[in-house]
Amino acid sequence: MAINHKHLFYFWKTAREGGVVKAGEALHVTPQTISGQIRLLEESLGAELFDRQGRSLELTETGRLVLEYAEEMFSLSAELEQMVRHYPGGRPTDFRVGVSDALPKSLVYRLLQPAVSLPEPVRIVCREWRLERLLAELLEHRLDLVLADTPVPAGLERRAYSHHLGESGLSFIASRSLLPQQPLPFPSGLGHLPLLVPGEDAAVRQKLMAWLERRQLRPKVVGEFDDSALMTAFGQAGVGAFAVPSVIEDECLADASLVLLGRVPELRSGYYAISMERRLTHPCVLAITESARQKFTEVEYLEQPD
């Protein structure tokens, strides 16, 4: 016999509300009606869904299994209603993007924002992993695009294409609480500050450390972060100075507790959109690449000497 969805709905509501009384109040029916509907469902399934101990209800093993399916079914039902109400033309297109964990999250948002501003509805699905894992997903066509700070590595088993979005120098930033009363000269003052640095997966890491060495600057490295957002949070807390791509410098400095120490335009980070297409055709990818190139052109003017 097919499951009666009304019976299943009453069971689902009871499990979510924590009892038949609260479920009855939520649905504006009597607790007896709720109990009767659940009993009919149990009879059709041939299994108890609740362990009844007085007024207390505990899900049985079968009840937990049925609840998992009910959650998914009624979640899809709610999603369907949203689609019909808000997207009369149909379900939005899924745009599946892999984001290298070395990329600053605010930069990723700036890069992806044009895709959700297209006339046709788009639902972005983001996955953040190491680049190797993302490329494997791309090659299996489980991702439409990968955003990274390096191009496709040589020797990749199958062909993927790197589309250069732009470059940015680095801006060094610190919390006001970390600084002495007198302004520190830049860049020599970095040698007197604790420093937070990107993790080894970040393409700019080696360039940064080599630049410090050439300048004979030896700050105390107090933190190393694969996640740039976490590094920024530690920087905001005054743990150490840190560097961000100049293209997102303005976002960081919107926090009044942070100050710009100086810019190093020669410490370049490149940013790439990696796809299976040699010639880009996906409307979301086209919107991202066109907008990104404009943004990176604007930051080139920011980095020009005064």
N, C-alpha and C positions, 0 to 999 in steps of 0.2 A: 504494500500500500504506500502511495506517495505521502510524504510528510506534509501535513497541513501547516502552511506558513503562518497562519494566525496563531496556532498553538505554539509554534516555535518562537514567534515574536513575544508572546506572553512569558515564556520561559526565559528568553534573553533579557527581557525587561526586569524580571524578578531577580535574576542573577546579578544584573548591574545595580539594581536599587538596594539589594541586600535583604529582600524579604517580600512576601506577598502583600503586606499592608502598604508599604511604600510604593510598590509597583501599582497597586490598585489606585492609590492617590494620584500617581503620575498619569495613569490612563483613564481616570474617572470611572472606574468600575469597582465592584465589591471584591474583597479578598476571596470570597467563595467562587466568584467567576474565574479569577486568576488560578486558583487551586484546581478547579475543574478542567480548565484548558491544559494545564501542565499534566494532570493525570491522564488526559486523552493522548497527549504526546508520548508519555511514558508507555502507555498501552500499545501505541502504534509502533514504537521502537522496540518494545519488549525488554525494557531495562529501566531501572530507577535512575533518575537524574539528580535527585536530592536525597541526602541522608537526613531524615526528619527526627530531631530530638527536641520534643516539646515545641516551642515556637521558633527554635533555631533551625536554620536550613544550611547545610553544608553540601557543596557539590560532590557527587561521587566521581570516580574516575571517568565513567561514561559521560557524566554531566559536564566535566571539564572539556572533554573532547567535542561534545556537541556545542558547547559555548564557543570554542575556537572557530568552528564553522559558521555559527550564527553571527559572530562578530564580523567575519569577513563578508558574509552575505548582506547584512544590513549596512555595513560600511559602503559596499558597492552600490546598494540601493540609494544611499544618501548622495554618493558621487554622481549617480545617474540623474538624480533630481537636479543637482547643481549644474550638470552639463546642459540639461534641457532648458533650465531657467536662464543661464548666463551665456551659453554658447549655442544659440538656436541653429547655427550652421553646422554643428557637429562637435565631436570631441576634439580638444586642442591637440596639435602635433607634439609628440614627445621629442625633445631635443636633448640627447644624452651626451653630457660633457664630462670628460675626465680632467681633473685639476691636479697638477703636480703639487705635492705638499710643501714644496719650497717656495711657492708663489704667495705673496702677501694677499690676504683675503679681500682687502678693500680694493686692490688692483683687479682681482678676479671679478668682483662685482662690477667695476667700471667696464671691464671688457665684455661681460655678459649682458649688461643692462640693455643694449640695443636689440638683443634678440627677443626680449619680452615686450618691446615697444612696436613690433611689427603689426600690421593691420590684422593678420590672421592670428587666432589664439595659439599660444605656444606654452607648453608646460616643460620647464627645464628640470632635468634630472641630473644632479651633480654627484660625481664620485671623486673622492680625494684619496690618492694613494701615491706610492713611489712611481716614478716614471716607467720603470720596467713593467710593472703590473698594468699600468694604464695602456701601454703600447700593446701588450698582449690582448687586452680587451678590445682595443681598436681593431687589431688584425682579425679578430673573431667577429667583427661587426656588431659588438655589443655596445660600442660607443660611436658617436658621430664625429667627435672632435676631442683632441687632447690639447690643453694649454700647458706650456712648459717654459722654463727659462733656458733650455738648450734645444738645438735641432735634433732630428732623428739621429741616433748614434749609428756610426758606421758598423756594417756587419749584421744589420737586422735581417732576420731570416726572410721576411717578405717586405715588399716595397710599400713604404708610406712616404708622405711628402710634407716637408716643413715649409710653412708660409710665414715669412718674417713680418712681425707686427710692428716692431720698433725697438728702440733702445732707450735706456735711461741711466744717468749717472746716479751716484749715491749722495744722500743728504744725511749728515750726522746730527742727531737730536739727543737732548738730555732733559731730565727733569730739573726745574729750577732749584729744587731742594738739594741736588747733587753738586751744585756749582758754588764756588766761592763768591764773595762780594764783588771782587774785581773781575771783569770779563777775561776769559781765558783766550790767549791767542790761538788761532787755528791755522794749521792742524797740530802744532806742537803741543797745545794744551791737552790733546787726547792722551798723551803719555802720562798725565797725572790723574786720569779718571778710570774708574772700573769700566769695563767694556762688555757688552753682550754681542755675540757674533752668530751668524747663521750656521746651521748644521752643515755637515760635509756634503750633503746632497745638493746644496745650493751652488749654482754655477759661479756665483760671485765670491764664494768663500775664499778660494785660493788667491784670487786677485786681491781681495781685501788684506789678507795676511801678508802677501808679498809687498803690497804698497806700504803697510806699516813697517815692514822690515827695511825697505829702501829708505824710508824717512827716519829710520832709527828710532821709531816710536815703539815703546814696549809697555802698553797699558796692561793692567791686570785683567785677564779675561775671567769674568766671574759667572758667565753663563753661555751655553751653546744650545741653540734651538732649531729643530727642524720646522717647527710651526712659527711662522713670522708673527702671527697674531699674539701668540703667547709671549714672544720676545718683546713685542711692543707693550704688552701689559706689565711685564717686569720693568721695562724702561719707564713707564708712567709711574710706577711705584717708587722710582728713584734707586733701583738696584744697580743700574749702570747706563752709560750712554749706548746708543745703538744707531744703526744705519738703516735707512729705508730708501727705496727708489725715489728719485726726485719727483717722479710723476705723481706720487701720492703724498708728497711732503705737506701740501696744504691741508690734507685731511688730518694728519698727525698734529699739525700746529693749531688746528681748531681747538685743541685742548690747551687752555691757557696755562696749564702747569708745565708745559713743554716749551723748549726754546731751540732754535736752530743754531748749531755750533758752526756749521759751514758745509759747503758742497764740494764734492770731488767729481767733476764731470768725466774725468778720464777713467774712473772705475765703472766701466760700462756693463750693464746687464741687458742681454737681449731677451726678447719674448717672442714665442712662436705658437702658431696654431698648426697642429699636426693632424693631417687627415689622410684618408685613402684616396682622395681626389687630387690629381695633378692640377686640374683646372677647377676652381671652386664653383659650385653651382647651388649648394644648399642655401636657402635664403637667410637662415640664422647665421651661418658661417660668413656669408657675404656682409651682413650687417655688422658683425663683430669686427671683421678685418678692416672694413672701411672706416668705422668709428675709431678703432684703435690707432690706425695710422695717423689720423687727425690729432688724437690726444698726444701721441708721442712727438709729433711735429711741434705742438704747442710747448712741450716741456723743453725742447731744444732752445727756445728763446729764453726760458727761465734760467737755463744753465750758462747763458752767455755772460762773460765778464762785465761788470758794471762799468 
